[in-house]
């Protein structure tokens, strides 16, 4: 039986479990690699830290804004539900289309691949074995999610707590690293601050922050959602911002910016300099990445499958994907679909080339969803809003300006890849139209049969 918001699954996910979902899906493998990328692009320590602070502020502003929509519309699908309510079916369908075609498959496949690669540190694996191990990990996570949201959420809470503690400890212990120096922060700034370069570096930083809105995807299963969901979104974004800043300040203390830029496995490079770890720095970091990736894979499966469920439940996807398992109370078909997409990713090499192109693909939808705060305040002022955005209208406006600047900068500096990304998104328009034609034809055939 559906509840007051139209949801058909039990609301059993607690506040703490929702926060761990937000943190667990955000902190993946990126923080173990991206600091080196940002250092290579920006070089000056002041610019590097500014980029991470700006990324955290943008994510926090987004979370503060989305929290209002989440409290008012605690529906499965999160961003999908807000787009549907604010703008109608086409933008919502395009979001689901983009998630279906590449983004969710890329997320699951990429996380699983990193999990398998670092697992290979302890169990040597060939390139083919890495792919099959990654595929097996996705299948196991899919099976876990199929058998109940509480089992998946309990495991996620444990693994997220471990990886958060390890990452925070690594950032703090970096201040004891051999060769560490406060002199690495001088000079802090270049003679000229290149804003375009800062915007380009912000894209991989925002990739590491991506996940700040994903707790809303399981809104249909969160207990007391009008209170717990806004709190979880804001607390999750703030917790991630805190640990990322600690880690990057610690890394800069341990390594000069030019050495950071040349350290592809920067976390391992820093760990190797920490006396407390002795010679165990590399295996400790490898173990941390394995746990982090496994936790992120679990969280991504929980969140992504609910998008496909919500699309079907609102009539914008195959109805079978809206099935709820009568035994486990989970969106069983949607979970199977997400599992198949992830497995297809790791078994198809050219999907790896698509993954980087779609880092930016989610941001137009984030921007539209945040703009929905303004739209719904005008169109539906009567909608119950247990939480209203702090600092309205400035906070959502900051997020929208930052998003617009990143997207425009990508179109100017990398028009080929950015254009390809948006081309795939827009390819969903004729699919949406054909879906409508097919549904109308089916309705006409059904009506004709009834008349007979």
N, C-alpha and C positions, 0 to 999 in steps of 0.2 A: 504493500500500500504506500502511495506517495505521501510525503510529508507536506507541510504548508508551502514549501518552495517548489514542490513537484519532484523531489528526489526520492529514489526507490531503494537506496542502499542504507544500511544502518549507520547512524552517526556515532561511531565508536572511537575515532582518532582524537586523542587528547591534545591539550595545549602544548605540552612538552614534546609530544611526538610530531606535532605540526612544526614546531620550531626546529627540531632536528631534521625534518624533511627539507626545510628551507636552507639550513646550513649545509646539510649533507649533499644536496644536489648542486649547491654553489661551489663548495670547495671540492674540486676534482683534482685533476693532474696539472691544470694550468699554472697554479701558483708555484709548482716545482720547476717550471720552465720559463714562463713569461717574464719574470724579473730580468733575465738575461736579455731577452728581446727588447724590452723597454730601455734598458741601459745602453744597448747598442744603438738605438735610435736617438735617444736624448742626451746621453753622455754626462751632462751636468747633474750632480746629486740633487740640487734644488728642483730641477725640472723633473727628475725621476720621481721624487716623492710627491711633487705637485700633481703629477699624472695619476698616481695611486689615490691621493686625497680626492681629486676631482672625480675619479671613477667611483669612489665610495659615496661621495655626495650625490652624484647622479643616481646611483642605485638606491640610496636612502630616500631621495626625493620621489623616485618612482614607487618605492614601497609605501611611502606615506600616502601617495595619491591612490594607488591600487587598493590600499586598505579600506578606503571609503567605499569603493565599489564592492569589495569583498564582503564588507559588513552589510551592505544594502541588498546584495544579490549573491547569497551563499550557494551558488549553483556549481555543479560539476563542469569542468572545462575552463574555469577561470577566465583568461583573456578572451576565449571564444564566447563565453556567455556575455561578457561586457560589450564586446563588439556587436553581438547580435541585438542586445537591448538598445545600444546607442545608435547604431547605423543601419540595422537590418541584416538580411541574410547574406548578401554578397561579400562584404568585408569579413564577416565571420567565417564564411566558407573559404575565402582565400587564405585566412590564417590556418584553418584546418588542412587545406590543400598543401600549403607549404610545409606544415609539420608532417603530413602524411608522405609527401613525395621525397623530401630530403632531410629536414631538420631533425626529426626524431630518430630516423634511421641512422643519420650521421652521429647524433649524440650517443645513442646506444652502442653503435659499432666502434666509434672512436674510443669511448671509455673502456669498452671490453678489450680492445686491442692493446691499450696501454696497460690494463690489468695483466694480460697474458705476457706482454713483453717484460714487465718487471717481475712477474712470477718466474720467468726464464732465468732470472739471476740465481734462483735457488734450484730450479729444475730445468736444466738446459733444454731449449726447444728450438727446432728448426723454424724457418719462416712459415712453412706449411703448418707445422704444429701450433705455432702461435695463432694462426687464423682459426684452426679447429678448436683450440682451447678457448679463444674468445667467443666463438659461436656456442660452445658448451656452457660457458659462464652465462650468456644471455638466456639460454634455454633453462638453466637452473634457476635464475632470478625470475624468469617468467613463471615457472612452476610454483615457486615460493609465493609470488603475488597472486597467482590463481587460487591458491589454497587458503587465502584469507588476508585481509588488509592488516589485521593485528599482528600476524606473524612477520610480515614484511616490515611493519612499523617498529616492532620490538627489536628486530635485527638492525634496522637502520639507526635507532637510537643508540645502541651499543657501539656500532662501528663509527658513527659520527662523533661520539664522545671521545673515542680513542684517537681519531685523526685530528680532531681539534686540539686535544691536549699535546699530541706529538708536534704539531705545527707551531703551536704557541711556545713550547719548550725549545724547539729549534731556533725560533726567532730570538728568544731570550738568551740561550746559551751561545748564540753567535757573538755576543759581546765578550765572550771569554776566548774567542778564536785566536790562534797564534797568528801574529802579523796584523791583527786588527788595530785600527787606529781612528781616532776622531778626525785626523787629517784627511781622511777619505771624503769628508764632507766639504772640503775647501779646494778650489773656489766653488761656491754653491750654485752660481748662476752664470750663464754665458753672457757675452756682451749684448747679444740681441736674442730675445725670446721668440722663436719661430712658432707662431700659433698653428700653422698648417701641420708642422711636424708633431706638435703636441696632440692635435686631433687625430693624426694617423696612429700615434702610439697609444691613444686612448682606446682604439678598437680592440687590440688584444687584451688590454686591461679590462675592458667591459666584458670580454669573453670570460675572464676568470670570475667576474662578478655575476655572470649570467646564471639565473636560477633564483634571483631575488623575488620573482613573482610566481614561481612554480608551485608553491604551497597552495595557491588558490585553485590549482587544477583539481585538487581532491576536496574542494569545498563541500561537495555533497555528502562527504563522509566524516566531516569534522563536528565534534560535539560542541554545543553552544557556539555556533559559528559566528554569530554577530559580535561576540566578545572575543573569542579565541583567535579567529582568523586575522583581524587587524593587528592584534598584539604579536602574533607569530610572524607576520610579514615584516613588521618594523623591527622586532627583536632580532630576527634572523639576519636582516641586512646590516644592522648595527654590529652584531657579533662578528660577521665576516669582515667588515671594514676594519674593526679593531685588530684582528689577528693578521690581516694583510699588511697593515701599517707596521705592526711590530716586526713581522718577518722581513719586510723590505728595509726598514731602518737597521735591523740586525745584519742583513746581508751587506748593506753598504758599509757598515762598520768593519765587517770581516774582510771584505774585498773592495778594492778601489773600483770606481765605475768602469775603467777600461778592462779590468780583470773580470768583472761581472759580465761585461759584454761578450767576452770570449769563453765563458763557462756555460756550455750548452746544458749540462746537468748541474745547474748552479747549486741546488740543495745539497747534492753529494759533495761538491767542491767545498762548501762551507762546513758541512759535517766532518769532512776529513781534517779540518783545522781545529776542531773543538777537542781539547785535551781529555775531557770527560769520556768521550767516545773511544779514545785510543785508536785502534785500527778497525773498529767496528762501524765507522761512520757510513760507509757505502751500503753495507747490508741493512743497517737501520733505516736509511732513507728508502732503499728498495722496498722494505717491508711496509714503511709508511705509505708509499705510493700504491702498493697492492691493496692495503686496507682502504685507502682513500678512493681508489678507482672502484673497488667492489661496492663501497657505500654509495658512491655516485651513481653506479649502474642500477642499484636497487631503487634509489630515489627517482632516477630518470624513468624507470619502468612504471613506478607508481604514478608519476605525474603524467607522462605521455599517453598512457593507455586511457586515461580519463578524458583526454581531448577527443579521441575517436569515439568513445562512448557518448559524450555529450553531443557530438555532431549527429550521430545516429538517433539519439533520443529526441533531438529537435527536428528530425526529418531532413537533415542535410547530408546524410550518408546512408549506406545500406542498413536497413532496419535491424538486420541480424546482429550488428555490432552493438546494439543497445541491450543485448541480452544480459540479464543478471543471473548468475549461478544460484539456483535454489538451495544448493547445499552450502556454498561458501560465501554467498552474498557479495560476490565480486563481479566486475564487468568482464566476464570470462572470454567472450569473443574478442573484445577490444585488447585484452592482454595478449591473447594468442596472435593477433594481428601485429601488435608492437614487437612481439618476440620474433615473428617471421621477418619483419622489416630489418631488425637489428642483425639477424643472422645473414640476411641477404647482403647487408653492408660489408660484413667482415669477409664474406666469400667472393666479393666482387672488387677487384683492385681499383677500378676506375671510380668507385664511390669515394675513395680516399682523396681523389683530386677534387671532388665536388665539395668536400667538407669545409675547406678553407673559404670557398666562395660564398658559403651560406652563414658565416659568422654574422654578417651584417643583415641577413634576410629577416631576422626576427624583429629588428628595431623599428621599422615602420608600424608594425602591429602594436608594439609597446607604446609608441607615441600616440596612435589612435586610441588605445585603451585609456591612457592617462587623459587625453583630450575629452574622453567620455565623461570625466568628472564635470567638466563645464557643460557638456551637452545635456546630461541627465539632470543637472541642477536647473536648467532652463525648461526641459521638456517634461520632467517628472519631479516637480518640487515636493509633491506629497509623499514620495518614496521614503520609507523609514530609514534613517541614517544614524545608527547608534554611534558611529565614529565619523567625524568630519575632518578633512585634511587640515593638519596644523599648518598655519602660514598661508592658507588659501587667499588669493590665487597665485602667490609668488612661488610656492613650492612646486606645483605642477607646471607652472610656466618655465621654471629653471630646467626641469626635465625635458620639456618639449624643445626648448632652445638648444640644449646640449645634443639631443637626438637629431634635430634638424641639421646642426652644424656637422655632426659626424657623417650623416648620410650624404650631404652636399659635398663635403670634403672628399669622401670616397668616390663619388661620381666624377669629381674634378681630377683627383690624383690617380685613380685606378678605374677609368671608365669602362674598360673591357670586362673585368670581373664583376664590378658593381652592376653594369648593364646586364650581364648574364644572369645575375641573381634576381634582379627585378623582372627580367624577361620570363624566368620560370614562374615567378609569383603571378604575373599577368596572364600566363598560359592557363591559369585556373579559371579565367573569365569565360572562355568558350566551354570549358568543362561544366561550369555552373549553369550556363545556358542550355547545354545539351541535356544535363540532368533534369532541368525544368521541363524541357520538351518531352523527355522520356516519361516523367511523372504525369504530365497532362495526357499523353497518349494512353498510358496505363489506366488513368481515371476514366477516359472516354470509353475504352474497351470494357472496363468493368461496368460502367453505366449501361452500355449497349447490351451486355449479357443479362443485366438485371431486368431490362425492359422485355427481353425475350421470355 
